[in-house]
Structures are given as structure tokens and as C-alpha cells.
């Protein structure tokens, strides 16, 4: 059994951000370009700033970005640009 709280992620907000990144081609390609071209710092804070630009304060379906585990989203970014 996983120690992750929501569908393998720390919580619903983290899962939801990952879901939006992975399921919207425009957001995914923007992420790849932004981090591969080093336009954004590859750190939890850099990923948070990027997501704030993309989503604002919450995902399109209402999950607050304040609850997101940015270390987990950074891992997603690094896996995606490898």
C-alpha cells in the first residue's frame, strides 16, 4: 500500500495539478519548453511560480495551489524533460 494520500500523490491538489499538466497538451508542451529551455528555475519554488502563471490561484476545477506539494510536481517536470 502506498503512503501517498490521493491516487499516488500527496493530496488531491497535487494530483490535480499533475493531472492538468499531463492531460492538457498545451499546458504540457508549455511546461516542457519552459523548463527545458531554462526559462524557469528547476526548483519547487520555480515550479510553483510557473504554475501560478498557468493556473492562477487554483486549477480550472477549483483546487487551491496553496495545498500542492511542489517537490512532487518538480519530480514530474524533471521526468518529463529528461
C-alpha positions as CSV (number, residue, x, y, z in Angstrom):
1,X,0.0,0.0,0.0
2,X,1.3,3.5,-0.9
3,X,1.9,6.1,1.7
4,X,0.6,8.7,-0.8
5,X,-2.7,10.2,0.1
6,X,-4.5,10.7,-3.2
7,X,-4.2,8.5,-6.3
8,X,-0.4,8.1,-5.6
9,X,0.1,11.8,-4.9
10,X,0.4,13.6,-1.5
11,X,-3.0,15.1,-1.7
12,X,-5.8,15.9,-4.2
13,X,-4.4,19.4,-5.1
14,X,-1.1,17.9,-6.1
15,X,-2.7,15.1,-8.1
16,X,-5.0,17.6,-9.8
17,X,-2.1,19.9,-10.9
18,X,-0.3,16.8,-12.2
19,X,-3.5,15.7,-14.0
20,X,-4.0,19.1,-15.7
21,X,-0.3,19.2,-16.8
22,X,-0.4,15.6,-18.1
23,X,-3.8,15.8,-19.8
24,X,-3.7,19.2,-21.5
25,X,-1.3,19.1,-24.4
26,X,-0.9,22.9,-24.5
27,X,0.0,23.0,-20.7
28,X,2.3,20.0,-21.0
29,X,4.2,21.5,-24.0
30,X,4.4,24.9,-22.3
31,X,5.9,23.2,-19.3
32,X,8.4,21.2,-21.4
33,X,9.5,24.3,-23.3
34,X,9.7,26.5,-20.2
35,X,11.9,24.1,-18.1
36,X,13.9,22.5,-20.9
37,X,14.9,26.0,-22.2
38,X,15.7,27.0,-18.6
39,X,13.2,29.9,-18.6
40,X,12.2,28.8,-15.1
41,X,14.2,27.7,-12.2
42,X,14.1,23.9,-11.7
43,X,13.2,24.1,-8.0
44,X,10.0,23.7,-6.1
45,X,9.7,27.5,-6.0
46,X,10.3,27.8,-9.7
47,X,7.6,25.2,-10.5
48,X,5.2,27.0,-8.2
49,X,5.8,30.3,-9.9
50,X,5.3,28.7,-13.3
51,X,2.1,27.1,-12.1
52,X,0.9,30.4,-10.7
53,X,1.3,31.9,-14.2
54,X,-0.5,29.0,-15.8
55,X,-3.4,28.5,-13.4
56,X,-3.6,31.5,-11.1
57,X,-4.6,30.7,-7.5
58,X,-6.3,27.4,-8.4
59,X,-6.8,24.7,-11.1
60,X,-9.6,25.2,-13.6
61,X,-11.7,22.9,-11.5
62,X,-11.1,24.6,-8.2
63,X,-8.2,23.0,-6.3
64,X,-6.1,25.6,-4.5
65,X,-2.4,25.8,-5.4
66,X,-1.7,26.5,-1.8
67,X,-2.1,22.8,-1.0
68,X,0.2,21.4,-3.7
69,X,3.4,19.5,-2.8
70,X,5.8,21.3,-5.2
71,X,8.5,18.8,-4.7
72,X,6.3,16.2,-6.3
73,X,5.4,18.4,-9.2
74,X,9.1,19.2,-9.7
75,X,9.7,15.5,-10.0
76,X,7.1,15.3,-12.7
77,X,8.8,18.2,-14.5
78,X,12.2,16.5,-14.3
79,X,10.8,13.2,-15.6
80,X,9.1,15.0,-18.4
81,X,12.1,16.9,-19.7
82,X,14.7,14.1,-19.2
